[in-house]
Amino acid sequence: MRNRILEFSHSAVRLSIRHGQLVIHRPEIADMLIPMSDVAVIIAAQPQMSYSQAVLSELLAHGGIFLICNQQRMPVGMLLPLGGHGTQSAYFRQQVELSQPRQKQLWKAVVQAKIAMQAMLLVRETGTDFGLTRLISAVRSGDSSNVEATAAVRYWKALFGPEFRRDRGSEGLNGLLNYGYAVLRAMMARAICAAGLHPTLGIHHCNQYNAWCLADDLMEPYRPVVDRAVLQLSRVVEQEPDVRGPGRQQVLQALLGRVDVADQSWTIFDGVQRLAQSLRSVVCGFGVELIFPEGFVDAADRAADFGVQCHVADGDV
C-alpha cells in the first residue's frame, strides 16, 4: 500500500470507482485511475467537485480517510473507518479503565517529546534552542505546571519573530498552520482507529464536544513537521503565504516526508502508526512507553520515495 494524499481544490472533478480503482474525471482531460489501496487521504476542497457513495465506502474499506473543506479550503469534517481492528471492543474497555496516574505519565511523555522536537527545529533553523531543551526535564506528571505553554511562548517568537502570535482564528501563516494540523490530525485519527483504539478517549484532552481528543493528544510531537514547512515557505515568498494559495502543497509535501523514529528513518504515516500502536501496547499492559519522533529527515537525505507519493493539487497529479 502506498500512502497517497490526494487534494482536489481547483478543477470541478468527479470521482467514481471502476474495478476497485479511484477514477478521476476532469473536463477535457483523460480519466486518471489510482488503485484505492494506494490512497490514504482524500481532501475535498473544491466546492463543485462530486463523488459517488462507492468512493466513500471503498476508501473507508481500505482504511483511508475523507476530509471535507469549507470555501476557505480549511478542513471542517472527517470520515473515518467504523471498524478499525478485530478486537477493538476489548481495547476500548481497556482505554476507559486506564488509570488517571498512568494517563498523566503518558501526557508528560507527550509534552516532553513535543518540546524536544520544537527544540531540534529551532536549532536547525536558528542555531539555538532558546532554552527549550532545559525545559524538558521540568515537565512533571500531567504537565501540572504547564511547561508546554512556557515552551510555546519562546518557540513561536523564536520561529516566526517577536510579533507573531499563534491564533487559531487568523489567516496567513496561522491559516497554513491550521490547515497542516487538520490534515495531521486526520492522519493520527486514522492510525488510532487502525490500532483498534477510540479517537475520542484522550489521555489529556477531554472536551466533551471533541470527537478526536486522543488524536489531538498524540499528534503534538508531530506538529513541528508542519511548523517547519510553513517557516521554510515564509522565507521564499514575498508576501505572507495563505491557505488559499499554493502553500498548501508544500505543507502536504512535508506530511509525506520522513522522521527519525527509534534510530530509523520512517515516513510520517508509519511514524504516527507506530505511536498509536505503542499506545495500544501500553493500554493493554504489555508496553511501557510510547514511540515518538526523534528528529527530522531532510528530503535530500531520502534515497527514494519509499512508498509515499505526492498529492493531487489544483486538479493536477
SULTAFEN-V239447 format. One record per residue. N is the residue number from 1. PSI is psi in whole degrees, -180 to 180 (999 if undefined). OMEGA is omega in degrees with one decimal (999 if undefined). D_LAST is the distance of its C-alpha to the last C-alpha in Angstrom with 2 decimals. Layout:
BEGIN
n={N/N}
psi={PSI/PSI}
omega={OMEGA/OMEGA}
d_last={D_LAST/D_LAST}
END
This chain:
BEGIN
n={1/2/3/4/5/6/7/8/9/10/11/12/13/14/15/16/17/18/19/20/21/22/23/24/25/26/27/28/29/30/31/32/33/34/35/36/37/38/39/40/41/42/43/44/45/46/47/48/49/50/51/52/53/54/55/56/57/58/59/60/61/62/63/64/65/66/67/68/69/70/71/72/73/74/75/76/77/78/79/80/81/82/83/84/85/86/87/88/89/90/91/92/93/94/95/96/97/98/99/100/101/102/103/104/105/106/107/108/109/110/111/112/113/114/115/116/117/118/119/120/121/122/123/124/125/126/127/128/129/130/131/132/133/134/135/136/137/138/139/140/141/142/143/144/145/146/147/148/149/150/151/152/153/154/155/156/157/158/159/160/161/162/163/164/165/166/167/168/169/170/171/172/173/174/175/176/177/178/179/180/181/182/183/184/185/186/187/188/189/190/191/192/193/194/195/196/197/198/199/200/201/202/203/204/205/206/207/208/209/210/211/212/213/214/215/216/217/218/219/220/221/222/223/224/225/226/227/228/229/230/231/232/233/234/235/236/237/238/239/240/241/242/243/244/245/246/247/248/249/250/251/252/253/254/255/256/257/258/259/260/261/262/263/264/265/266/267/268/269/270/271/272/273/274/275/276/277/278/279/280/281/282/283/284/285/286/287/288/289/290/291/292/293/294/295/296/297/298/299/300/301/302/303/304/305/306/307/308/309/310/311/312/313/314/315/316/317}
psi={136/133/97/136/120/116/131/112/-7/-66/147/75/162/130/139/180/136/115/45/10/148/127/125/109/125/145/129/20/141/145/145/136/133/128/129/-27/-14/-13/124/-39/133/127/113/97/4/119/-27/5/156/156/151/164/-34/-35/-47/-46/-40/-40/-48/-36/-27/10/14/173/154/122/130/129/158/-171/-19/8/24/131/130/-7/158/136/131/156/140/-40/108/-18/147/-27/33/-28/-37/-40/-39/-44/-40/-33/-48/-36/-2/127/154/-44/-38/-41/-40/-37/-39/-41/-37/-46/-40/-47/-42/-42/-39/-48/-37/-43/-39/-43/-43/-39/-42/-41/-43/-38/-23/-15/-7/156/1/33/7/-37/-38/-26/-21/-45/-13/-9/126/176/127/7/54/-27/8/50/-30/-43/-40/-44/-39/-40/-47/-42/-52/-39/-39/-35/-48/3/157/-19/-11/138/127/117/115/-16/1/169/-155/-135/-40/-39/-41/-39/-45/-41/-50/-40/-36/-41/-42/-40/-41/-41/-41/-42/-40/-44/-38/-46/-40/-28/-5/11/166/123/-13/-25/87/166/-16/-57/135/23/125/-16/4/116/-3/38/-45/-37/-41/-33/-56/-21/-14/-49/-15/-8/-40/-21/-44/-43/-43/-42/-43/-40/-48/-36/-41/-21/-15/2/149/-43/159/125/153/156/-21/-14/-169/-3/-24/-34/-42/-37/-46/-39/-37/-37/-10/7/-159/153/162/125/121/47/21/159/122/149/157/-36/-48/-36/-46/-31/-41/-37/-47/-41/-36/-34/-41/-41/-41/-46/-38/-7/2/17/155/-16/160/153/109/162/147/-3/173/150/120/150/-35/-20/-9/128/-28/-179/-29/37/10/132/159/169/173/119/133/36/1/149/999}
omega={177.0/179.5/-177.9/173.4/-179.7/177.4/177.4/-173.0/-175.4/-177.7/177.9/-176.0/173.5/-178.2/176.4/-179.9/176.2/178.7/176.6/179.5/175.2/179.4/179.4/179.3/176.6/-178.9/173.2/177.3/-179.7/179.2/174.5/179.1/179.0/176.6/-178.0/178.4/178.5/-170.1/176.8/-176.1/168.1/179.4/-179.4/-176.1/179.8/-173.4/-174.9/178.1/179.7/-179.0/-177.0/174.5/179.9/178.9/-178.6/-176.8/179.2/178.7/-178.9/178.9/179.0/176.4/179.0/178.6/-177.1/179.0/177.5/-177.6/174.7/-176.7/176.7/179.4/175.1/177.4/-179.5/179.9/-175.9/172.2/179.7/176.3/-179.7/179.7/-175.3/-174.9/-175.1/-178.4/-172.5/179.9/177.4/178.1/178.5/-179.7/179.8/174.0/-179.2/-176.4/179.7/-173.2/178.9/177.1/179.6/177.4/-179.8/177.0/177.8/179.2/174.8/-179.6/178.6/-178.9/178.6/179.2/178.9/-179.2/178.2/178.0/176.3/179.8/179.3/178.9/179.3/178.7/-179.3/-172.7/-176.5/-179.4/178.7/-178.2/178.4/174.9/-177.2/-177.9/179.3/-178.3/-175.0/-178.0/-179.8/-179.6/179.1/178.9/-178.5/-174.5/-174.4/178.9/175.3/176.4/178.4/-179.6/177.9/178.3/-177.7/179.9/178.7/-173.1/-175.2/178.7/179.4/-174.3/-173.6/178.0/-174.5/-178.9/-176.2/175.2/177.2/-175.5/-177.6/-179.1/-177.1/177.6/-179.8/-179.7/178.9/178.9/178.1/175.7/179.6/-180.0/-179.8/178.9/-179.7/178.2/177.7/178.0/178.8/177.4/-180.0/178.3/177.9/-179.8/179.4/179.3/179.6/178.7/178.7/179.4/-179.3/-175.3/-179.7/-173.7/-176.5/174.2/176.6/177.2/-174.7/178.1/-177.1/179.6/-178.8/-179.4/-172.6/-176.2/-177.5/176.1/178.2/176.7/-169.6/-179.0/-172.8/-178.7/-179.6/179.9/-179.8/174.8/177.3/-179.1/-178.4/-179.8/-179.7/177.8/-178.6/177.5/-178.0/-178.2/-173.6/178.5/-177.6/179.3/179.6/-178.8/-175.9/-178.1/179.0/-177.4/-176.7/-179.2/178.5/-178.0/-179.7/178.0/178.3/179.4/178.1/179.8/173.1/-177.0/-174.2/175.4/174.1/177.7/178.6/176.9/175.9/176.8/-178.8/170.1/178.9/174.6/-180.0/-179.8/-179.7/176.4/178.5/177.5/179.0/179.7/178.3/175.4/176.8/178.7/178.2/-179.1/-176.6/174.5/178.8/172.7/-176.5/-177.7/179.4/-179.2/-174.2/170.7/-176.2/-179.4/-177.8/173.5/179.8/178.5/-179.0/-179.5/-177.6/-177.3/-177.4/-177.2/178.4/173.3/179.0/179.4/-178.2/-176.1/168.4/-177.0/177.7/174.3/-178.8/178.9/999}
d_last={18.19/15.03/14.58/11.01/10.60/8.44/9.31/9.77/11.96/12.10/11.83/14.38/12.41/14.59/14.15/16.62/17.75/18.73/20.67/19.39/15.68/13.35/12.73/10.28/12.42/11.69/14.60/15.18/11.97/12.34/11.67/9.10/11.09/10.71/14.14/15.31/17.13/14.05/13.17/15.25/14.29/12.95/13.51/14.66/15.15/15.28/18.93/18.56/15.93/17.73/17.73/20.48/22.92/21.81/18.34/20.24/22.87/20.69/18.53/21.85/23.47/21.03/21.72/18.58/18.89/17.91/18.13/19.27/19.28/21.89/21.76/21.65/18.38/20.54/20.43/23.69/23.59/22.58/22.97/23.98/25.43/29.14/30.36/29.09/31.94/34.91/37.53/36.02/39.13/41.22/38.81/38.89/42.69/42.64/40.31/42.78/45.67/44.27/47.04/46.81/47.85/45.12/42.49/43.83/43.67/40.04/39.21/41.12/38.94/35.71/37.02/38.16/34.79/33.07/35.60/35.29/31.54/32.24/34.98/32.87/30.22/33.05/34.58/31.40/30.74/34.34/36.61/38.50/38.05/40.31/42.43/39.83/40.66/44.27/43.26/41.78/45.29/46.41/44.23/46.55/46.18/44.05/43.60/46.79/47.11/43.50/42.64/38.95/39.70/41.76/38.98/36.48/38.78/38.91/35.27/33.74/36.29/35.76/31.96/31.50/35.05/38.26/37.27/34.19/34.72/32.46/32.21/30.05/30.67/29.75/26.74/25.56/25.32/26.66/23.96/21.21/23.36/23.78/20.08/19.54/22.69/21.71/18.62/20.87/23.54/21.42/20.58/24.32/25.39/23.37/25.10/28.43/28.25/27.30/30.36/32.52/33.37/33.45/31.21/33.93/36.70/36.28/38.46/38.79/36.89/38.90/38.23/39.18/36.54/33.69/32.15/30.21/33.09/32.49/28.79/29.99/32.55/30.51/27.51/29.92/29.83/26.02/26.00/26.54/23.07/21.78/24.77/24.03/20.50/21.97/24.92/23.05/20.97/24.30/25.73/23.39/23.23/26.30/26.20/25.79/22.14/21.55/19.37/18.60/17.11/14.17/16.13/14.48/11.51/14.28/16.06/13.36/12.89/16.67/16.73/14.79/17.63/21.04/24.59/28.02/29.51/32.96/32.94/29.69/26.09/23.96/20.47/20.86/20.03/22.91/25.03/25.11/25.82/28.70/30.02/30.12/31.77/34.27/35.23/35.86/38.11/40.02/40.38/41.73/44.15/43.07/41.01/42.31/39.44/35.81/33.21/31.58/29.23/31.44/29.37/26.14/24.36/22.85/19.53/21.74/23.87/21.31/21.98/18.77/15.77/18.31/16.14/13.72/9.97/7.84/6.76/4.58/6.62/8.49/6.87/3.78/0.00}
END
